[in-house]
Amino acid sequence: MRTPPNERLTSDIADTPKARKASEPERRCVISGETAPRETLVRLAVSPSGLVLPDAQEKAPGRGAWIGVDRAGLEAAIASGKLKAGLSRAFKTGDLEIPAELPQMVEDALKRVLLDRLGLEMRVGHLILGTQRIAETARGGAVALLGHASDASEDGRKKLDQAWRVGRETEGSGERGITLPLDRDALSVALGRDNVVHLALAHDAAAARVLKPLVRLMLYMGHDMPDADGRAIARAE
């Protein structure tokens, strides 16, 4: 999956192979031929009838294939026939059906995985909602991940970002919370709450669990990336 131009990722995503942990699984993209950490790629599976489908949860049985390009790259690979050629090699068959809507199917599947993870973290009490509660927790230095809906107001973001920097003692750094690739309606429906515009996690392990599907989705959608260390540290330009 390609990194947006001029965007720098942290070691967990962008390290050279020698610097990666030996135990970190890697997979090869069937489109580009490049190898990358598995958690940054998207798995595709094939149904018994030969239909190619996204396997965002990586649970489909049988052989899988991995793609490491963003949505635009996938659309181009479908149009040029490069995806079918790569999948034919991976699955050792040319009898494959690639739906025209596969790029949207992949995006929808990745969003579902992220929203399901947020829902799980809310049910166990790790997700913090409500501007005032988030601000108080952030100023206390207890926020591990801060996120804003894609349609959150700039004023609302700035206030919480400032509270978060105060708590982390990083004032003046320009660090800010992550602008999620989801709007308030999607977040509100998934979490069963009204008008979810901002969210936070104060639990490092929970933040890391949310970052995993978030990073994968943002890479696929070609968005600016957060650092992948369990902290919400997407930097202002």
Sequence and secondary structure as in RCSB ss.txt:
>XXXX:A:sequence
MRTPPNERLTSDIADTPKARKASEPERRCVISGETAPRETLVRLAVSPSGLVLPDAQEKAPGRGAWIGVDRAGLE
AAIASGKLKAGLSRAFKTGDLEIPAELPQMVEDALKRVLLDRLGLEMRVGHLILGTQRIAETARGGAVALLGHAS
DASEDGRKKLDQAWRVGRETEGSGERGITLPLDRDALSVALGRDNVVHLALAHDAAAARVLKPLVRLMLYMGHDM
PDADGRAIARAE
>XXXX:A:secstr
    TT    HHHH  GGGS TT  EEEBTTT  EEEGGGSEEEEE TT BEEE TTS  SS  EEE S HHHHH
HHHHHTHHHHHHHHHHT S  B  TTHHHHHHHHHHHHHHHHHHHHHHTT EEESHHHHHHHHHTT  SEEEE T
T  HHHHHHHHHHHHHHHT TTS EE EE SS HHHHHHHHT S   EEEE  HHHHHHHHHHHHHHHHHHT   
  SSSS  EE  
